[in-house]
Structures are given as C-alpha cells and as structure tokens.
C-alpha cells in the first residue's frame, strides 16, 4: 500500500484517494452505517443513500473497511439503501476511499425475502 502511512494502527490515505463525502459512521446504539455525509450537528449525523453495515467479512476493523473495503463481499450483510437517515449518538465518522466505496456499493443487498 504505497502512499499510505499508519499511525496507531490506523491507515491514512492521500486526499486524492478519498471519496468526496462517503463515510462510515459508528453509533452508540444504532450500529454502523455507510453513506453520503449530508449534515453534522454535534453527535447527530444525517446520511443520504445510506446502508446499515450489519456484518462484514474480510476487514479487521472499520478503519480497514473504510480504506480497503472487504475481501469477502459475498459473506457480508449490508442492508438496502435508504434515501436519508438521521443518526444520533455518533461516536466515529471515517471517510472512505474510492476503492472501498466501489467494493461496498457492489455488495449485494441483504434482505429478508
């Protein structure tokens, strides 16, 4: 992974590799979400085109997921997208790379048929 630096086990990528506004948000009680950051007020975040990341396989942490995506997309459980969601109690917002966004977006929607 050239052009990257690791500090305290977190991998940072150059700004040019980052998506404009796609993020992963971890909340206190509502799980983990991926989407386009629309607004942020304190610990309240509004995401657009958001998917709940219920289970992921092939990424050791949310940091790796945001930087690299997942290695086993067929084993992941990412829900259908909602047009907008307001998340309260956000404790972590991680910008995603373009490469991670492509992989996350390509994960098949997990739903109860």
Backbone bond lengths (Angstrom), bond angles and torsions (degrees), N, CA, C in turn:
res aa  C-N    CA-C-N  psi(-1)  N-CA   C-N-CA  omega(-1)  CA-C   N-CA-C  phi
1 X - - - 1.450 - - 1.518 109.19 -
2 X 1.321 115.61 80.99 1.459 118.05 -179.25 1.528 110.83 -73.10
3 X 1.290 116.61 160.26 1.458 124.54 -179.30 1.518 112.75 64.85
4 X 1.322 116.95 25.62 1.460 120.79 177.38 1.513 108.50 -128.19
5 X 1.330 115.61 154.64 1.448 120.87 178.22 1.524 107.89 -131.02
6 X 1.342 116.59 144.80 1.452 121.63 178.29 1.516 109.28 -112.74
7 X 1.331 115.08 127.15 1.460 121.35 177.03 1.519 106.96 -129.98
8 X 1.320 117.36 124.52 1.464 122.15 -178.07 1.519 112.00 50.19
9 X 1.320 116.81 45.39 1.468 124.40 177.89 1.525 114.63 65.89
10 X 1.334 117.67 15.38 1.458 121.70 175.24 1.519 107.97 -110.78
11 X 1.350 116.63 128.29 1.457 121.45 -179.34 1.523 108.95 -91.18
12 X 1.342 116.21 128.26 1.460 121.81 178.62 1.522 108.71 -111.24
13 X 1.350 115.73 137.79 1.458 122.02 -179.33 1.518 109.42 -111.96
14 X 1.348 117.14 154.65 1.463 119.48 175.83 1.526 110.73 -59.35
15 X 1.305 116.20 150.42 1.459 121.96 -178.14 1.522 111.29 -54.80
16 X 1.316 119.00 -36.65 1.458 122.01 -178.42 1.525 112.90 -62.12
17 X 1.327 118.09 -21.87 1.462 121.58 178.72 1.516 112.50 -89.12
18 X 1.327 117.44 -7.29 1.451 120.68 -175.42 1.522 110.94 -88.59
19 X 1.337 115.59 146.88 1.454 121.21 173.65 1.521 108.00 -70.59
20 X 1.316 117.31 153.04 1.467 120.81 -176.72 1.524 113.21 -58.60
21 X 1.333 117.26 -45.85 1.458 118.48 -173.99 1.524 114.08 -152.72
22 X 1.317 117.68 19.96 1.462 121.01 177.61 1.520 108.77 -88.26
23 X 1.327 115.66 131.78 1.458 120.51 -174.00 1.528 110.93 -138.39
24 X 1.312 114.84 162.17 1.452 122.68 167.17 1.526 106.12 -110.73
25 X 1.337 115.58 130.35 1.461 121.44 -178.59 1.522 108.92 -118.82
26 X 1.327 115.40 128.61 1.466 120.88 173.88 1.515 107.57 -104.95
27 X 1.327 116.79 132.16 1.460 121.46 -179.32 1.522 110.45 -112.63
28 X 1.316 115.43 167.63 1.459 120.14 177.58 1.525 111.53 -69.27
29 X 1.344 117.85 -41.27 1.459 120.18 -171.93 1.527 114.93 -131.74
30 X 1.322 118.81 -5.41 1.472 120.68 -175.44 1.523 112.76 -110.94
31 X 1.309 118.42 12.30 1.445 121.14 176.10 1.520 114.30 84.10
32 X 1.339 114.38 -154.16 1.462 122.71 -175.95 1.519 108.58 -116.33
33 X 1.323 116.26 135.46 1.459 122.30 -176.77 1.524 110.44 -131.04
34 X 1.324 115.36 150.28 1.468 123.33 177.23 1.522 106.78 -124.14
35 X 1.317 117.16 134.75 1.461 119.55 177.44 1.506 112.26 176.56
36 X 1.321 113.66 -173.36 1.465 122.00 -179.14 1.522 108.57 -88.44
37 X 1.327 116.26 121.22 1.465 120.89 -179.03 1.524 109.17 -69.90
38 X 1.334 116.27 116.42 1.457 121.46 -179.06 1.527 111.39 -100.81
39 X 1.351 116.11 -43.75 1.465 120.89 -177.83 1.520 109.41 -150.29
40 X 1.345 114.98 154.36 1.461 120.89 175.22 1.517 108.36 -144.73
41 X 1.332 115.58 127.05 1.462 123.00 177.30 1.518 107.80 -133.97
42 X 1.321 117.12 102.95 1.461 119.53 -177.24 1.514 110.31 59.43
43 X 1.345 117.43 -122.51 1.464 120.08 179.47 1.538 111.74 -98.72
44 X 1.332 116.65 18.36 1.465 122.16 175.87 1.525 109.16 -107.59
45 X 1.331 116.05 130.24 1.458 122.00 -177.34 1.518 109.19 -128.94
46 X 1.328 116.17 139.72 1.461 121.77 173.03 1.524 107.36 -110.56
47 X 1.342 115.70 124.17 1.455 121.97 176.20 1.517 109.00 -112.29
48 X 1.327 115.80 147.02 1.455 122.14 172.05 1.516 108.05 -113.38
49 X 1.342 116.09 153.41 1.473 121.56 -179.12 1.527 109.92 48.98
50 X 1.308 115.50 56.27 1.461 122.61 -170.63 1.522 112.42 -103.60
51 X 1.332 114.36 143.00 1.464 121.95 173.81 1.524 108.59 -123.91
52 X 1.329 115.66 139.11 1.464 120.35 173.51 1.530 107.31 -81.09
53 X 1.311 116.74 130.15 1.466 121.90 178.53 1.519 106.97 -97.19
54 X 1.331 115.58 92.35 1.452 121.36 -172.78 1.526 111.63 -79.19
55 X 1.328 116.32 -37.87 1.469 120.81 179.59 1.521 107.88 -152.71
56 X 1.328 116.92 135.81 1.460 120.35 176.87 1.519 109.46 -130.52
57 X 1.323 114.63 150.55 1.463 121.64 -178.89 1.522 108.57 -131.18
58 X 1.310 116.05 130.91 1.454 119.56 178.60 1.513 113.60 96.67
59 X 1.318 116.64 21.20 1.469 122.49 170.90 1.532 105.91 -145.83
60 X 1.311 116.25 128.75 1.462 120.68 -175.21 1.522 113.07 -74.86
61 X 1.341 116.46 -24.16 1.462 120.13 -175.30 1.521 109.34 -154.08
62 X 1.317 116.28 170.60 1.466 119.80 175.33 1.524 110.77 -65.17
63 X 1.308 116.87 -30.45 1.471 119.81 177.46 1.524 110.41 -62.98
64 X 1.326 116.86 -47.12 1.465 119.85 178.18 1.527 110.53 -65.23
65 X 1.316 117.86 -39.58 1.457 122.00 178.27 1.530 110.46 -59.33
66 X 1.327 117.71 -43.33 1.467 121.81 -179.35 1.522 112.60 -70.58
67 X 1.325 117.37 -29.79 1.459 120.80 -178.53 1.526 112.87 -87.77
68 X 1.352 117.66 -37.59 1.462 121.57 -170.10 1.521 114.73 -123.43
69 X 1.326 118.49 -12.66 1.455 120.41 -171.99 1.515 109.37 80.55
70 X 1.342 116.58 -154.05 1.461 121.29 -179.12 1.518 110.39 -116.96
71 X 1.321 116.11 154.22 1.465 121.90 179.15 1.523 112.06 -89.83
72 X 1.353 117.50 -19.49 1.466 122.17 -176.64 1.529 110.28 -127.62
73 X 1.341 118.15 68.73 1.466 120.07 -175.09 1.527 114.35 -59.27
74 X 1.320 118.27 -30.42 1.465 120.00 -178.22 1.530 112.13 -71.40
75 X 1.326 117.47 -15.63 1.462 121.46 178.83 1.528 113.02 -96.41
76 X 1.332 117.70 0.44 1.467 121.79 -176.33 1.521 111.62 -87.77
77 X 1.331 115.22 155.97 1.462 121.71 176.00 1.528 107.80 -123.80
78 X 1.343 115.53 91.19 1.460 123.39 177.30 1.524 106.51 -112.69
79 X 1.317 117.26 125.05 1.461 121.73 -173.22 1.530 113.00 -70.90
80 X 1.333 114.33 177.06 1.463 120.54 172.73 1.528 107.95 -64.17
81 X 1.328 116.41 156.58 1.462 120.83 179.83 1.529 110.57 -82.97
82 X 1.316 115.42 143.15 1.462 121.31 171.34 1.518 107.70 -110.01
83 X 1.323 116.92 150.00 1.461 119.84 -175.89 1.523 112.18 -66.83
84 X 1.330 116.77 -36.01 1.469 120.16 177.84 1.519 109.47 -153.85
85 X 1.319 115.28 148.14 1.467 121.38 176.33 1.521 108.29 -147.67
86 X 1.325 115.97 139.09 1.456 121.91 174.39 1.521 107.62 -105.25
87 X 1.310 115.86 122.37 1.461 122.14 -177.99 1.524 108.89 -110.20
88 X 1.322 116.14 127.01 1.462 121.71 179.18 1.525 107.88 -111.49
89 X 1.308 116.58 142.10 1.459 120.31 -178.62 1.520 112.15 84.74
90 X 1.305 116.62 35.13 1.470 121.00 179.88 1.522 109.22 -75.67
91 X 1.327 115.20 129.93 1.459 119.52 -177.40 1.520 112.79 -117.25
92 X 1.342 116.05 -6.55 1.468 118.96 180.00 1.531 108.60 -157.62
93 X 1.334 116.35 132.52 1.461 122.70 174.53 1.522 106.78 -128.71
94 X 1.344 115.99 119.69 1.465 120.23 -176.31 1.526 108.71 -120.25
95 X 1.334 118.62 119.00 1.466 120.38 174.82 1.529 110.46 -64.96
96 X 1.319 116.47 145.36 1.470 122.12 -178.09 1.527 111.01 -104.12
97 X 1.321 115.53 148.45 1.463 120.42 173.41 1.528 108.66 -78.74
98 X 1.318 115.67 162.20 1.469 121.33 176.17 1.526 110.15 -59.28
99 X 1.332 116.98 -41.89 1.466 121.18 -179.16 1.524 111.10 -62.70
100 X 1.329 117.51 -43.31 1.464 120.72 178.59 1.522 110.77 -64.77
101 X 1.329 117.22 -41.03 1.471 121.06 179.08 1.523 111.20 -58.67
102 X 1.311 116.92 -44.21 1.467 120.36 -179.46 1.519 110.53 -60.17
103 X 1.325 116.71 -45.39 1.465 120.62 -179.33 1.530 110.77 -66.00
104 X 1.325 117.27 -46.63 1.474 120.70 -179.93 1.525 110.31 -61.43
105 X 1.327 116.92 -44.66 1.472 120.60 -179.25 1.524 112.01 -63.54
106 X 1.327 116.90 -29.36 1.465 120.96 -177.95 1.535 113.55 -84.06
107 X 1.337 117.66 -8.77 1.470 119.56 177.37 1.526 108.42 -67.66
108 X 1.336 115.71 128.94 1.458 121.09 -178.92 1.526 110.42 -60.28
109 X 1.340 116.68 142.07 1.456 120.87 179.63 1.523 110.53 -63.43
110 X 1.321 115.49 131.75 1.460 121.40 176.63 1.520 107.57 -95.20
111 X 1.338 115.13 125.79 1.464 119.17 -178.13 1.519 109.74 -151.55
112 X 1.310 115.16 161.04 1.452 122.23 176.88 1.521 106.83 -90.18
113 X 1.317 117.24 112.15 1.475 121.54 -176.95 1.496 110.61 -84.67
